[in-house]
């Protein structure tokens, strides 16, 4: 039985779900990911980039201001 404390669900637009399906085969070459794995991979990649950027300071592209987190 699934551990209800380990997983959560989200609602997605049909167009977003279709994009996830397209990414299943191309996100990791040679490996067919599940929809959940695609979302996990994208979030982890984005989060690690965010953490790296906040440790080095972030540039706001709209105002070109330098901000230190």
PDB file of N, CA, C and O in Angstrom:
ATOM      1  N   UNK A   1       0.832  -1.178   0.000  1.00  0.00           N
ATOM      2  CA  UNK A   1       0.000   0.000   0.000  1.00  0.00           C
ATOM      3  C   UNK A   1       0.879   1.245   0.000  1.00  0.00           C
ATOM      4  O   UNK A   1       1.941   1.261   0.623  1.00  0.00           O
ATOM      5  N   UNK A   2       0.440   2.276  -0.692  1.00  0.00           N
ATOM      6  CA  UNK A   2       1.209   3.502  -0.804  1.00  0.00           C
ATOM      7  C   UNK A   2       1.226   4.255   0.521  1.00  0.00           C
ATOM      8  O   UNK A   2       0.204   4.380   1.196  1.00  0.00           O
ATOM      9  N   UNK A   3       2.396   4.748   0.876  1.00  0.00           N
ATOM     10  CA  UNK A   3       2.553   5.540   2.088  1.00  0.00           C
ATOM     11  C   UNK A   3       1.978   6.927   1.846  1.00  0.00           C
ATOM     12  O   UNK A   3       2.537   7.697   1.064  1.00  0.00           O
ATOM     13  N   UNK A   4       0.861   7.263   2.509  1.00  0.00           N
ATOM     14  CA  UNK A   4       0.178   8.526   2.247  1.00  0.00           C
ATOM     15  C   UNK A   4       0.977   9.733   2.721  1.00  0.00           C
ATOM     16  O   UNK A   4       0.654  10.861   2.350  1.00  0.00           O
ATOM     17  N   UNK A   5       1.999   9.528   3.521  1.00  0.00           N
ATOM     18  CA  UNK A   5       2.825  10.642   3.993  1.00  0.00           C
ATOM     19  C   UNK A   5       3.994  10.904   3.061  1.00  0.00           C
ATOM     20  O   UNK A   5       4.663  11.929   3.192  1.00  0.00           O
ATOM     21  N   UNK A   6       4.254  10.005   2.125  1.00  0.00           N
ATOM     22  CA  UNK A   6       5.402  10.136   1.233  1.00  0.00           C
ATOM     23  C   UNK A   6       5.044  10.792  -0.098  1.00  0.00           C
ATOM     24  O   UNK A   6       5.918  11.349  -0.763  1.00  0.00           O
ATOM     25  N   UNK A   7       3.783  10.734  -0.494  1.00  0.00           N
ATOM     26  CA  UNK A   7       3.374  11.225  -1.803  1.00  0.00           C
ATOM     27  C   UNK A   7       2.264  12.257  -1.685  1.00  0.00           C
ATOM     28  O   UNK A   7       1.492  12.241  -0.727  1.00  0.00           O
ATOM     29  N   UNK A   8       2.187  13.149  -2.655  1.00  0.00           N
ATOM     30  CA  UNK A   8       1.122  14.138  -2.772  1.00  0.00           C
ATOM     31  C   UNK A   8       0.665  14.139  -4.224  1.00  0.00           C
ATOM     32  O   UNK A   8       1.357  13.618  -5.099  1.00  0.00           O
ATOM     33  N   UNK A   9      -0.485  14.717  -4.475  1.00  0.00           N
ATOM     34  CA  UNK A   9      -0.952  14.818  -5.854  1.00  0.00           C
ATOM     35  C   UNK A   9      -1.099  16.282  -6.227  1.00  0.00           C
ATOM     36  O   UNK A   9      -1.270  17.144  -5.365  1.00  0.00           O
ATOM     37  N   UNK A  10      -1.032  16.547  -7.510  1.00  0.00           N
ATOM     38  CA  UNK A  10      -1.228  17.893  -8.034  1.00  0.00           C
ATOM     39  C   UNK A  10      -2.177  17.813  -9.220  1.00  0.00           C
ATOM     40  O   UNK A  10      -2.286  16.776  -9.875  1.00  0.00           O
ATOM     41  N   UNK A  11      -2.853  18.902  -9.483  1.00  0.00           N
ATOM     42  CA  UNK A  11      -3.720  18.986 -10.657  1.00  0.00           C
ATOM     43  C   UNK A  11      -2.985  19.766 -11.734  1.00  0.00           C
ATOM     44  O   UNK A  11      -2.368  20.797 -11.464  1.00  0.00           O
ATOM     45  N   UNK A  12      -3.060  19.263 -12.950  1.00  0.00           N
ATOM     46  CA  UNK A  12      -2.390  19.899 -14.077  1.00  0.00           C
ATOM     47  C   UNK A  12      -3.386  20.165 -15.189  1.00  0.00           C
ATOM     48  O   UNK A  12      -4.373  19.447 -15.347  1.00  0.00           O
ATOM     49  N   UNK A  13      -3.114  21.198 -15.949  1.00  0.00           N
ATOM     50  CA  UNK A  13      -3.906  21.432 -17.153  1.00  0.00           C
ATOM     51  C   UNK A  13      -3.631  20.301 -18.142  1.00  0.00           C
ATOM     52  O   UNK A  13      -2.550  19.711 -18.129  1.00  0.00           O
ATOM     53  N   UNK A  14      -4.591  20.005 -18.983  1.00  0.00           N
ATOM     54  CA  UNK A  14      -4.410  18.940 -19.981  1.00  0.00           C
ATOM     55  C   UNK A  14      -3.228  19.243 -20.890  1.00  0.00           C
ATOM     56  O   UNK A  14      -2.501  18.328 -21.279  1.00  0.00           O
ATOM     57  N   UNK A  15      -3.025  20.506 -21.234  1.00  0.00           N
ATOM     58  CA  UNK A  15      -1.904  20.869 -22.107  1.00  0.00           C
ATOM     59  C   UNK A  15      -0.566  20.620 -21.409  1.00  0.00           C
ATOM     60  O   UNK A  15       0.399  20.206 -22.052  1.00  0.00           O
ATOM     61  N   UNK A  16      -0.501  20.866 -20.110  1.00  0.00           N
ATOM     62  CA  UNK A  16       0.720  20.607 -19.351  1.00  0.00           C
ATOM     63  C   UNK A  16       0.989  19.110 -19.268  1.00  0.00           C
ATOM     64  O   UNK A  16       2.131  18.670 -19.400  1.00  0.00           O
ATOM     65  N   UNK A  17      -0.052  18.339 -19.051  1.00  0.00           N
ATOM     66  CA  UNK A  17       0.086  16.886 -18.983  1.00  0.00           C
ATOM     67  C   UNK A  17       0.578  16.331 -20.328  1.00  0.00           C
ATOM     68  O   UNK A  17       1.397  15.413 -20.360  1.00  0.00           O
ATOM     69  N   UNK A  18       0.082  16.883 -21.419  1.00  0.00           N
ATOM     70  CA  UNK A  18       0.534  16.461 -22.752  1.00  0.00           C
ATOM     71  C   UNK A  18       2.013  16.757 -22.943  1.00  0.00           C
ATOM     72  O   UNK A  18       2.741  15.952 -23.523  1.00  0.00           O
ATOM     73  N   UNK A  19       2.461  17.915 -22.453  1.00  0.00           N
ATOM     74  CA  UNK A  19       3.877  18.263 -22.560  1.00  0.00           C
ATOM     75  C   UNK A  19       4.736  17.308 -21.746  1.00  0.00           C
ATOM     76  O   UNK A  19       5.829  16.935 -22.173  1.00  0.00           O
ATOM     77  N   UNK A  20       4.247  16.913 -20.578  1.00  0.00           N
ATOM     78  CA  UNK A  20       4.975  15.948 -19.747  1.00  0.00           C
ATOM     79  C   UNK A  20       5.095  14.628 -20.489  1.00  0.00           C
ATOM     80  O   UNK A  20       6.157  14.006 -20.475  1.00  0.00           O
ATOM     81  N   UNK A  21       4.025  14.191 -21.135  1.00  0.00           N
ATOM     82  CA  UNK A  21       4.068  12.942 -21.907  1.00  0.00           C
ATOM     83  C   UNK A  21       5.102  13.014 -23.022  1.00  0.00           C
ATOM     84  O   UNK A  21       5.785  12.027 -23.293  1.00  0.00           O
ATOM     85  N   UNK A  22       5.225  14.162 -23.666  1.00  0.00           N
ATOM     86  CA  UNK A  22       6.222  14.327 -24.734  1.00  0.00           C
ATOM     87  C   UNK A  22       7.638  14.281 -24.183  1.00  0.00           C
ATOM     88  O   UNK A  22       8.557  13.826 -24.863  1.00  0.00           O
ATOM     89  N   UNK A  23       7.817  14.749 -22.956  1.00  0.00           N
ATOM     90  CA  UNK A  23       9.142  14.775 -22.350  1.00  0.00           C
ATOM     91  C   UNK A  23       9.584  13.417 -21.809  1.00  0.00           C
ATOM     92  O   UNK A  23      10.765  13.235 -21.513  1.00  0.00           O
ATOM     93  N   UNK A  24       8.678  12.471 -21.674  1.00  0.00           N
ATOM     94  CA  UNK A  24       9.000  11.174 -21.081  1.00  0.00           C
ATOM     95  C   UNK A  24      10.160  10.477 -21.780  1.00  0.00           C
ATOM     96  O   UNK A  24      10.998   9.866 -21.117  1.00  0.00           O
ATOM     97  N   UNK A  25      10.222  10.555 -23.093  1.00  0.00           N
ATOM     98  CA  UNK A  25      11.249   9.835 -23.843  1.00  0.00           C
ATOM     99  C   UNK A  25      12.488  10.670 -24.126  1.00  0.00           C
ATOM    100  O   UNK A  25      13.537  10.114 -24.450  1.00  0.00           O
ATOM    101  N   UNK A  26      12.397  11.982 -24.013  1.00  0.00           N
ATOM    102  CA  UNK A  26      13.524  12.817 -24.432  1.00  0.00           C
ATOM    103  C   UNK A  26      14.273  13.481 -23.281  1.00  0.00           C
ATOM    104  O   UNK A  26      15.378  13.982 -23.491  1.00  0.00           O
ATOM    105  N   UNK A  27      13.721  13.503 -22.087  1.00  0.00           N
ATOM    106  CA  UNK A  27      14.364  14.182 -20.971  1.00  0.00           C
ATOM    107  C   UNK A  27      15.663  13.489 -20.571  1.00  0.00           C
ATOM    108  O   UNK A  27      16.682  14.146 -20.362  1.00  0.00           O
ATOM    109  N   UNK A  28      15.625  12.178 -20.464  1.00  0.00           N
ATOM    110  CA  UNK A  28      16.819  11.379 -20.190  1.00  0.00           C
ATOM    111  C   UNK A  28      16.979  10.423 -21.363  1.00  0.00           C
ATOM    112  O   UNK A  28      16.243   9.441 -21.462  1.00  0.00           O
ATOM    113  N   UNK A  29      17.936  10.698 -22.260  1.00  0.00           N
ATOM    114  CA  UNK A  29      18.100   9.864 -23.451  1.00  0.00           C
ATOM    115  C   UNK A  29      18.301   8.388 -23.097  1.00  0.00           C
ATOM    116  O   UNK A  29      19.096   8.043 -22.223  1.00  0.00           O
ATOM    117  N   UNK A  30      17.564   7.533 -23.797  1.00  0.00           N
ATOM    118  CA  UNK A  30      17.682   6.092 -23.587  1.00  0.00           C
ATOM    119  C   UNK A  30      16.862   5.557 -22.438  1.00  0.00           C
ATOM    120  O   UNK A  30      16.923   4.364 -22.140  1.00  0.00           O
ATOM    121  N   UNK A  31      16.084   6.426 -21.775  1.00  0.00           N
ATOM    122  CA  UNK A  31      15.296   5.985 -20.632  1.00  0.00           C
ATOM    123  C   UNK A  31      13.893   6.556 -20.754  1.00  0.00           C
ATOM    124  O   UNK A  31      13.721   7.750 -21.000  1.00  0.00           O
ATOM    125  N   UNK A  32      12.888   5.701 -20.584  1.00  0.00           N
ATOM    126  CA  UNK A  32      11.500   6.137 -20.638  1.00  0.00           C
ATOM    127  C   UNK A  32      11.016   6.385 -19.216  1.00  0.00           C
ATOM    128  O   UNK A  32      10.844   5.441 -18.445  1.00  0.00           O
ATOM    129  N   UNK A  33      10.795   7.654 -18.863  1.00  0.00           N
ATOM    130  CA  UNK A  33      10.391   8.036 -17.519  1.00  0.00           C
ATOM    131  C   UNK A  33       8.876   8.039 -17.371  1.00  0.00           C
ATOM    132  O   UNK A  33       8.153   8.213 -18.353  1.00  0.00           O
ATOM    133  N   UNK A  34       8.401   7.849 -16.158  1.00  0.00           N
ATOM    134  CA  UNK A  34       6.980   8.017 -15.881  1.00  0.00           C
ATOM    135  C   UNK A  34       6.691   9.509 -15.786  1.00  0.00           C
ATOM    136  O   UNK A  34       7.611  10.321 -15.690  1.00  0.00           O
ATOM    137  N   UNK A  35       5.425   9.864 -15.811  1.00  0.00           N
ATOM    138  CA  UNK A  35       5.050  11.279 -15.669  1.00  0.00           C
ATOM    139  C   UNK A  35       5.553  11.836 -14.339  1.00  0.00           C
ATOM    140  O   UNK A  35       6.039  12.965 -14.279  1.00  0.00           O
ATOM    141  N   UNK A  36       5.435  11.052 -13.287  1.00  0.00           N
ATOM    142  CA  UNK A  36       5.908  11.493 -11.975  1.00  0.00           C
ATOM    143  C   UNK A  36       7.416  11.711 -11.982  1.00  0.00           C
ATOM    144  O   UNK A  36       7.903  12.666 -11.378  1.00  0.00           O
ATOM    145  N   UNK A  37       8.165  10.835 -12.659  1.00  0.00           N
ATOM    146  CA  UNK A  37       9.613  10.996 -12.737  1.00  0.00           C
ATOM    147  C   UNK A  37      10.000  12.237 -13.539  1.00  0.00           C
ATOM    148  O   UNK A  37      10.982  12.904 -13.212  1.00  0.00           O
ATOM    149  N   UNK A  38       9.238  12.549 -14.585  1.00  0.00           N
ATOM    150  CA  UNK A  38       9.495  13.756 -15.374  1.00  0.00           C
ATOM    151  C   UNK A  38       9.334  14.988 -14.489  1.00  0.00           C
ATOM    152  O   UNK A  38      10.188  15.874 -14.494  1.00  0.00           O
ATOM    153  N   UNK A  39       8.247  15.044 -13.734  1.00  0.00           N
ATOM    154  CA  UNK A  39       8.010  16.184 -12.853  1.00  0.00           C
ATOM    155  C   UNK A  39       9.101  16.254 -11.796  1.00  0.00           C
ATOM    156  O   UNK A  39       9.623  17.337 -11.532  1.00  0.00           O
ATOM    157  N   UNK A  40       9.462  15.126 -11.181  1.00  0.00           N
ATOM    158  CA  UNK A  40      10.534  15.097 -10.186  1.00  0.00           C
ATOM    159  C   UNK A  40      11.840  15.641 -10.760  1.00  0.00           C
ATOM    160  O   UNK A  40      12.498  16.474 -10.138  1.00  0.00           O
ATOM    161  N   UNK A  41      12.206  15.171 -11.936  1.00  0.00           N
ATOM    162  CA  UNK A  41      13.468  15.584 -12.565  1.00  0.00           C
ATOM    163  C   UNK A  41      13.468  17.080 -12.847  1.00  0.00           C
ATOM    164  O   UNK A  41      14.446  17.766 -12.550  1.00  0.00           O
ATOM    165  N   UNK A  42      12.382  17.592 -13.416  1.00  0.00           N
ATOM    166  CA  UNK A  42      12.317  19.016 -13.741  1.00  0.00           C
ATOM    167  C   UNK A  42      12.374  19.886 -12.482  1.00  0.00           C
ATOM    168  O   UNK A  42      13.056  20.911 -12.463  1.00  0.00           O
ATOM    169  N   UNK A  43      11.667  19.481 -11.449  1.00  0.00           N
ATOM    170  CA  UNK A  43      11.667  20.258 -10.204  1.00  0.00           C
ATOM    171  C   UNK A  43      13.043  20.207  -9.544  1.00  0.00           C
ATOM    172  O   UNK A  43      13.549  21.234  -9.093  1.00  0.00           O
ATOM    173  N   UNK A  44      13.649  19.030  -9.484  1.00  0.00           N
ATOM    174  CA  UNK A  44      14.978  18.913  -8.873  1.00  0.00           C
ATOM    175  C   UNK A  44      16.014  19.734  -9.633  1.00  0.00           C
ATOM    176  O   UNK A  44      16.847  20.398  -9.016  1.00  0.00           O
ATOM    177  N   UNK A  45      15.972  19.696 -10.969  1.00  0.00           N
ATOM    178  CA  UNK A  45      16.910  20.484 -11.772  1.00  0.00           C
ATOM    179  C   UNK A  45      16.718  21.978 -11.532  1.00  0.00           C
ATOM    180  O   UNK A  45      17.688  22.710 -11.331  1.00  0.00           O
ATOM    181  N   UNK A  46      15.485  22.419 -11.553  1.00  0.00           N
ATOM    182  CA  UNK A  46      15.190  23.836 -11.341  1.00  0.00           C
ATOM    183  C   UNK A  46      15.578  24.255  -9.931  1.00  0.00           C
ATOM    184  O   UNK A  46      16.138  25.334  -9.740  1.00  0.00           O
ATOM    185  N   UNK A  47      15.288  23.416  -8.942  1.00  0.00           N
ATOM    186  CA  UNK A  47      15.605  23.739  -7.558  1.00  0.00           C
ATOM    187  C   UNK A  47      17.115  23.824  -7.346  1.00  0.00           C
ATOM    188  O   UNK A  47      17.590  24.735  -6.669  1.00  0.00           O
ATOM    189  N   UNK A  48      17.871  22.891  -7.912  1.00  0.00           N
ATOM    190  CA  UNK A  48      19.328  22.932  -7.734  1.00  0.00           C
ATOM    191  C   UNK A  48      19.920  24.165  -8.410  1.00  0.00           C
ATOM    192  O   UNK A  48      20.876  24.743  -7.893  1.00  0.00           O
ATOM    193  N   UNK A  49      19.371  24.582  -9.562  1.00  0.00           N
ATOM    194  CA  UNK A  49      19.822  25.817 -10.205  1.00  0.00           C
ATOM    195  C   UNK A  49      19.486  27.020  -9.340  1.00  0.00           C
ATOM    196  O   UNK A  49      20.287  27.948  -9.225  1.00  0.00           O
ATOM    197  N   UNK A  50      18.316  27.010  -8.737  1.00  0.00           N
ATOM    198  CA  UNK A  50      17.897  28.113  -7.876  1.00  0.00           C
ATOM    199  C   UNK A  50      18.801  28.223  -6.654  1.00  0.00           C
ATOM    200  O   UNK A  50      19.235  29.317  -6.292  1.00  0.00           O
ATOM    201  N   UNK A  51      19.082  27.092  -6.025  1.00  0.00           N
ATOM    202  CA  UNK A  51      19.940  27.087  -4.836  1.00  0.00           C
ATOM    203  C   UNK A  51      21.336  27.574  -5.206  1.00  0.00           C
ATOM    204  O   UNK A  51      21.933  28.361  -4.471  1.00  0.00           O
ATOM    205  N   UNK A  52      21.856  27.116  -6.333  1.00  0.00           N
ATOM    206  CA  UNK A  52      23.180  27.547  -6.783  1.00  0.00           C
ATOM    207  C   UNK A  52      23.194  29.050  -7.025  1.00  0.00           C
ATOM    208  O   UNK A  52      24.131  29.739  -6.621  1.00  0.00           O
ATOM    209  N   UNK A  53      22.151  29.562  -7.687  1.00  0.00           N
ATOM    210  CA  UNK A  53      22.079  30.986  -7.993  1.00  0.00           C
ATOM    211  C   UNK A  53      21.920  31.835  -6.738  1.00  0.00           C
ATOM    212  O   UNK A  53      22.517  32.906  -6.637  1.00  0.00           O
ATOM    213  N   UNK A  54      21.120  31.367  -5.781  1.00  0.00           N
ATOM    214  CA  UNK A  54      20.918  32.159  -4.565  1.00  0.00           C
ATOM    215  C   UNK A  54      22.169  32.178  -3.704  1.00  0.00           C
ATOM    216  O   UNK A  54      22.388  33.134  -2.960  1.00  0.00           O
ATOM    217  N   UNK A  55      22.990  31.148  -3.790  1.00  0.00           N
ATOM    218  CA  UNK A  55      24.243  31.148  -3.045  1.00  0.00           C
ATOM    219  C   UNK A  55      25.253  32.119  -3.651  1.00  0.00           C
ATOM    220  O   UNK A  55      26.133  32.620  -2.951  1.00  0.00           O
ATOM    221  N   UNK A  56      25.128  32.385  -4.947  1.00  0.00           N
ATOM    222  CA  UNK A  56      26.049  33.290  -5.634  1.00  0.00           C
ATOM    223  C   UNK A  56      25.439  34.658  -5.886  1.00  0.00           C
ATOM    224  O   UNK A  56      26.092  35.518  -6.477  1.00  0.00           O
ATOM    225  N   UNK A  57      24.213  34.882  -5.459  1.00  0.00           N
ATOM    226  CA  UNK A  57      23.519  36.130  -5.749  1.00  0.00           C
ATOM    227  C   UNK A  57      22.677  35.954  -7.003  1.00  0.00           C
ATOM    228  O   UNK A  57      23.039  35.180  -7.889  1.00  0.00           O
ATOM    229  N   UNK A  58      21.562  36.661  -7.086  1.00  0.00           N
ATOM    230  CA  UNK A  58      20.642  36.521  -8.206  1.00  0.00           C
ATOM    231  C   UNK A  58      20.490  37.868  -8.891  1.00  0.00           C
ATOM    232  O   UNK A  58      20.382  38.901  -8.230  1.00  0.00           O
ATOM    233  N   UNK A  59      20.482  37.855 -10.208  1.00  0.00           N
ATOM    234  CA  UNK A  59      20.237  39.070 -10.960  1.00  0.00           C
ATOM    235  C   UNK A  59      18.794  39.076 -11.408  1.00  0.00           C
ATOM    236  O   UNK A  59      18.337  38.125 -12.042  1.00  0.00           O
ATOM    237  N   UNK A  60      18.069  40.134 -11.088  1.00  0.00           N
ATOM    238  CA  UNK A  60      16.697  40.293 -11.543  1.00  0.00           C
ATOM    239  C   UNK A  60      16.755  40.813 -12.975  1.00  0.00           C
ATOM    240  O   UNK A  60      17.177  41.946 -13.204  1.00  0.00           O
ATOM    241  N   UNK A  61      16.335  39.997 -13.941  1.00  0.00           N
ATOM    242  CA  UNK A  61      16.463  40.347 -15.351  1.00  0.00           C
ATOM    243  C   UNK A  61      15.639  41.556 -15.751  1.00  0.00           C
ATOM    244  O   UNK A  61      16.028  42.280 -16.667  1.00  0.00           O
ATOM    245  N   UNK A  62      14.510  41.798 -15.091  1.00  0.00           N
ATOM    246  CA  UNK A  62      13.656  42.922 -15.472  1.00  0.00           C
ATOM    247  C   UNK A  62      14.258  44.268 -15.071  1.00  0.00           C
ATOM    248  O   UNK A  62      14.177  45.235 -15.829  1.00  0.00           O
ATOM    249  N   UNK A  63      14.855  44.333 -13.896  1.00  0.00           N
ATOM    250  CA  UNK A  63      15.401  45.590 -13.413  1.00  0.00           C
ATOM    251  C   UNK A  63      16.913  45.630 -13.436  1.00  0.00           C
ATOM    252  O   UNK A  63      17.517  46.675 -13.194  1.00  0.00           O
ATOM    253  N   UNK A  64      17.537  44.478 -13.732  1.00  0.00           N
ATOM    254  CA  UNK A  64      18.995  44.355 -13.757  1.00  0.00           C
ATOM    255  C   UNK A  64      19.623  44.736 -12.434  1.00  0.00           C
ATOM    256  O   UNK A  64      20.744  45.244 -12.391  1.00  0.00           O
ATOM    257  N   UNK A  65      18.892  44.489 -11.344  1.00  0.00           N
ATOM    258  CA  UNK A  65      19.412  44.761 -10.017  1.00  0.00           C
ATOM    259  C   UNK A  65      20.053  43.484  -9.474  1.00  0.00           C
ATOM    260  O   UNK A  65      19.569  42.376  -9.704  1.00  0.00           O
ATOM    261  N   UNK A  66      21.128  43.667  -8.765  1.00  0.00           N
ATOM    262  CA  UNK A  66      21.794  42.542  -8.128  1.00  0.00           C
ATOM    263  C   UNK A  66      21.259  42.394  -6.721  1.00  0.00           C
ATOM    264  O   UNK A  66      21.231  43.354  -5.951  1.00  0.00           O
ATOM    265  N   UNK A  67      20.832  41.179  -6.387  1.00  0.00           N
ATOM    266  CA  UNK A  67      20.296  40.905  -5.062  1.00  0.00           C
ATOM    267  C   UNK A  67      21.068  39.771  -4.438  1.00  0.00           C
ATOM    268  O   UNK A  67      21.349  38.775  -5.104  1.00  0.00           O
ATOM    269  N   UNK A  68      21.414  39.898  -3.186  1.00  0.00           N
ATOM    270  CA  UNK A  68      22.055  38.810  -2.460  1.00  0.00           C
ATOM    271  C   UNK A  68      21.020  38.148  -1.584  1.00  0.00           C
ATOM    272  O   UNK A  68      20.367  38.821  -0.787  1.00  0.00           O
ATOM    273  N   UNK A  69      20.854  36.839  -1.711  1.00  0.00           N
ATOM    274  CA  UNK A  69      19.849  36.105  -0.934  1.00  0.00           C
ATOM    275  C   UNK A  69      20.298  35.922   0.489  1.00  0.00           C
ATOM    276  O   UNK A  69      19.579  35.326   1.291  1.00  0.00           O
TER     277      UNK A  69
END
